[in-house]
Amino acid sequence: MRLWDDHGGIETEAEVTWRKRLGFFKHEIGVRFPPLDDVGRTFLQRMASDHRFRQTINECDPARDAA
């Protein structure tokens, strides 16, 4: 999984632990991350703090994401 914001990003594995259908082509998911290093933990803590409210995720672009 790649996570990024205006300040940087990380790439890590993640396991989907639950999902909830919110509407047509809209879902909310919960993920579990493996143990992360200090940089990864700091990034996730900052991102969680900056985005305390539900956010929309951009649609997947396979051509862009394959790079």
N, C-alpha and C positions, 0 to 999 in steps of 0.2 A: 504494500500500500504506500502511495506517495501522498504526503501531507505537506502543504505549503501555505504560506501567507505572505504578506508584504515584507516580512523580516527574514525569510529564509524557508527552509523545509527539511524534511527527513524522508528517508525511504526505509520501511521496515515491514515485517510480516505482521498480519493481524488475522484473528479468527472471528468470524461473525458468530455471536452467541445468541442473538435473538433478532427478530424482525417483526415489524408491524405495518400492515397495509394502511395507508392514510387516504388513498384515493386512486384514481386511474393513473397508473404509472408513477405513483408516489409511495415511497416507503420510508420508514424510520428504522435504523439498525443500531444494534449495540455491538461493539467490537472489543475483543480482548487482545492486548499487545503482549508480546514476550518481554522478558526482562530487558530493559533498555539501559544504555550507558548514560552518563550524566548529561551529555548534550541532548540526547533524545528525551529524557525525563524533563529537562528544563524547557525544551521546545513544547512538549505536550502540556505542561503546566501553564505556560504562557498562552498557548493557543486556547486552552480551556477557559482561562480567565478572560481573555479578550473576546471570546465568543460564547458567553454564558447562556445566550438564548439560542433557540433552534435556528439553524442556518440552511439555506438552500444550497445544494451541491450542484455545480455545473454538470451538464449532460456529458456523458462519456464520448470522447472522440477517438475511435480506434486508430485512425491514421496518426493523430498527434501522440497518443499514448504508447504507440508501438516504438517510438524513437527512444 
